[in-house]
Amino acid sequence: MPKENKLSLSVQYPDPRLKDSITRSKLRRWVQAALFAPAELTIRFVDADEGRTLNHEYRGKDYATNVLTFAYTEDAESEITQADIILCTDVLQREAAEQGKPVESHAAHLVVHGVLHAQGYDHETDEEAAEMEQLEVEILATLGEANPYAET
């Protein structure tokens, strides 16, 4: 059994639609599975308006995206990973429906994806994308989730 890293997790539901199904205990389990070091993280569920505003303000993209990660410690010398992970409920639910998968499974994938970003992983190049996707698949498998990149 892998060692659990120390985790301080704050969960915010300004958009409360998923509060009853995507619980703090599920989020903690998903985050812990993707952690390679101690972390202080906040996960915030927002609606499309807030998601669009944040994506526009910080990335220059004028649309709501599924997950945004604001990593504050990405260098190897950092002892504690610190980040805010924003999940847009509207986009998460729409994508899950389009992909024919449960909202919970898609949420698990986006949380793992966001936690990897918080730890410095990225997908700007083909090599980075391949590495990050492989990690996601492996981590999700430990959680009993299917490969999110498999063709259906």
N, C-alpha and C positions, 0 to 999 in steps of 0.2 A: 504494500500500500504506500503510495507516495506521501511524503511528508507534507502536512498542511502548513502553508505560510501564514504568518500573522496577518490578519486582515481587519481593518477598520472600515466598515461599510455603512454608508448613509444612503437611504433610499427616499426619493421624493416623488410624489404623485400629484403634481399640479393638474395633470389630466388623469382623473381617477378611474378611467374605464377598465384598466387591466389590474387594478389594485387587488381584487379578490382572486384572480387567477394566476397572476405573476407575482407571487408573494416574496417577501423578503427572504424567507428560508430557501426558496428555489433560486433566487438571485445569488445568494451567498454560496450555494452549492456550485452553480455555474461559474461564478467568478473564481472560486477556490480551485476549480479544475484547471483553469487557464493561467493561474499565477505561478511564476517561477521565483518570486521574491516577496518579501513583506510589502503590503500595500495599504494606502489610505485612498479609498475610492468613494465617489458619489455617483449613483445612478439616478437619473431624473427622467420621468416619463412626461412628454410634452405633446400638445396638440400640433396640428399642421401650421398654425399661425406662428407659434413660438419656434417650431423647427425651421420654418422658412426664414424667420428673422435671424436666428443664430447662424444658419448656413450662409445667408447673404452677408451678414456682418463680418464673419470670421473667415469665410472661404470665397466670398464674391460670387456665390451661386444663388440664383433667385428662385429656389424651390426647396421644399422640405425634403430631407433625406432620411433614410432609415436610422442611421446611427452616426453620431458625431463624438469624437473623443478629443478632449482637451487634456493633453498629457503635460504635466509640469516637471517631470523628472524622467528624461529619456536617455540620460547618459549612463554608461556602465558603472561609474563610480557611485551612483546614487544607491543608498542602502534601502530606501523605501520608495516604491512606485506611488506617485500621487497623480490622480486624474479625476476629471468629471466625464462621465459617459452619458450622453443624451440619446434617448430612444424616442422616436416620433411614433406615437400610437397609431395615427392615421396611416402612415406609410407601412408600418409593421403589419397591421391588419390587412391592408390592401395587398401587399406582397405575399403574405401567407395564403390568402384566397387565390391569387393568381397562380401561385405555385402548387396549390392543392395540398398544403400541409397545415398541421395545427399551428395556431398562433403561438402556443407555448414552445414548440420546436423551433420556430423561426426566431422567437425571442431568445432562446438559448444560444442559437447561432450568432445573433447580433451582439449578445453580451460577450461571448467568447471572442468574437472579432474585435470588439471595443477594448477588451482587456489586453489583447495582444498588441493593439495599437498603443495602449498606455505604457507598454513595456518596450516600445521602440520598434516593433514590427511594422512593416509597411508593404504596399503592393504597387509601388511606382514603376518598377521594372518587372519583366517577365520572371526573372529569377526570384525576386522578392515575393511576387504574387504566388508562385509555385510553393515556396517555403511556407508562406503564411497559410495558404489553403490546406497544405498537408497537415500543418499543426492543428488547424481548426477541425479537420476530419478526424484526426487522432483523438483530440480532446473530446469532441462530441461523441465519439464512439464509447469513451469511458463513461459517458453520461447516459448511454443507451439511445443516443440520437443517430439518425441516419445521416449519410453523407449528403450535405446540403448542395453539393455541386454535381451529384449524380443526375444523369438525364432521366426524366420520368416518362 
